[in-house]
Amino acid sequence: AALWAVYMTYRAITKGDEVLSRIVGAKEVSARDEPKFHASADRVAKAAGIRKPRLVVIESKALNAFAAGRDELHATVGVTRG
């Protein structure tokens, strides 16, 4: 059980943003698909002095968003269509 817990913790830390995206059914979007979303993320990342995260969209009418990842190289920002 302890080994399983260590493995799951490691997995959550290293792949948590990707796993969360799959769980909620998010799809990665390109700058061509969502130019305003990418432009906004570019501005915020530049102001913060970090790289732009991977951007995903969840097909839902609810208003919601999330950010996940362990560092700027492994980060995801997701929003709903709502």
C-alpha positions in Angstrom: 0.0 0.0 0.0 2.8 2.4 0.8 4.5 1.8 -2.5 1.2 2.4 -4.3 0.8 5.7 -2.4 4.3 6.8 -3.3 3.7 5.9 -7.0 0.3 7.8 -7.0 1.9 10.8 -5.4 4.7 10.9 -7.9 2.2 10.5 -10.7 0.0 13.3 -9.4 3.0 15.7 -9.1 4.5 14.9 -12.5 1.4 14.4 -14.7 -1.4 16.0 -12.6 -2.2 18.7 -15.2 -2.6 16.2 -18.0 -4.7 13.8 -15.9 -7.0 16.6 -14.7 -7.5 17.7 -18.3 -8.5 14.2 -19.3 -10.8 13.8 -16.3 -12.8 16.9 -17.1 -12.8 16.2 -20.9 -10.7 19.2 -21.8 -9.3 19.6 -25.3 -6.1 21.5 -26.1 -6.7 24.5 -28.4 -4.4 26.2 -30.8 -4.0 30.0 -31.3 -5.9 29.5 -34.6 -8.8 27.9 -32.8 -9.0 30.4 -29.9 -7.0 33.5 -30.7 -8.5 35.7 -27.9 -7.8 33.0 -25.3 -4.2 32.7 -26.4 -3.7 36.5 -26.6 -5.0 36.9 -23.1 -2.8 34.1 -21.8 0.2 35.6 -23.6 -0.4 39.0 -21.9 -0.7 37.5 -18.5 2.3 35.2 -18.9 4.4 38.1 -20.2 3.4 40.3 -17.2 4.2 37.5 -14.8 7.6 36.8 -16.6 6.7 33.2 -17.2 6.1 30.9 -20.3 2.5 30.6 -21.5 0.9 27.5 -20.2 -0.9 24.8 -22.2 -4.4 26.0 -22.9 -7.5 23.8 -22.9 -11.2 24.3 -23.3 -14.0 22.3 -21.6 -17.2 22.0 -23.6 -19.6 23.2 -20.9 -22.1 26.0 -20.5 -21.1 26.5 -16.8 -18.8 29.3 -15.9 -15.6 27.8 -14.6 -11.8 27.6 -15.0 -8.8 25.8 -13.6 -5.1 26.0 -13.4 -2.9 23.0 -12.7 0.7 22.0 -12.9 3.9 21.9 -10.9 5.9 24.6 -12.6 5.7 26.9 -15.7 7.0 24.1 -17.9 4.3 21.7 -16.9 1.3 24.0 -16.5 -2.2 23.9 -17.9 -5.0 26.6 -17.8 -8.5 25.5 -18.7 -11.7 27.4 -19.2 -15.3 26.4 -20.1 -17.2 27.7 -23.0 -19.6 29.3 -20.6 
